[in-house]
Amino acid sequence: MAHPLLTSLSWIRRATTPTDGLIAFSTLGMILYFLVAASSQGTDRLEIYKENQLLQSLSLNQTTEIQVAGRLGPVTIEIKPGAARLREFDSPRMIGTRSGWIRGGGEMAICLPCGLFIRIPARQTPPHGLDAVAQ
C-alpha cells in the first residue's frame, strides 16, 4: 500500500509534463545565475568620500565602526562583512540612515547636508562616474 503522502501528491504527476520540469529547472538555473552575478559585482572595499574627495578606503571583511567629521558634525559609519551603512549623524531628514545597508558593487549611501557619501565600488566602473545626484 502506498504512503498517504505519495497518493495525495499523485495529482502533481498527472498535471505536469516533462516540459514543465525542464521549464522549472531552467527558471531555477537563471535565478541562481543572477543571484551569483549580483553578489559578485562589488569589491571587498568601502570608499568614504567627503566633499567629493576620497577620504578612506576600508576593507569590508571586518566588523568595525568609524567616525568621520561631516559638515553637520560627526558621522558614524558601521561596517560588517560584506556591507556598510551610515548609522548616526545630525541631519534634518536622516535620508542617509534610512537608506540602510549597502552590499553590492556601485551601491551608495549619501548624506548631502553632511557632505559625505560611502560607496562600494563596482568591479567595472562607468567611464564618466556619476551621472546625476538628486535631492
VENURZI-V382753 format. One line per field, one symbol per residue. ss: DSSP state (H for helix, E for strand, - for the rest). burial: + if it has 16 or more other ideal C-beta (glycine too) atoms within 10 Angstrom, else -. Layout:
# VENURZI-V382753
ss = ???
burial = ???
This chain:
# VENURZI-V382753
ss = ---HHHHH-HHHHHH--HHHHHHHHHHHHHHHHHHHHHH--E--EEEEEE--EEEEEEE----EEEEEEE--EEEEEEEE--EEEEEE------HHHH---E-----EEEE----EEEE--E-------------
burial = -----------------------------------------+---+++++-------+-+-------+-++---+-+-+---++++--+-+----++-+--++-+-+++++-+++++++++--------------
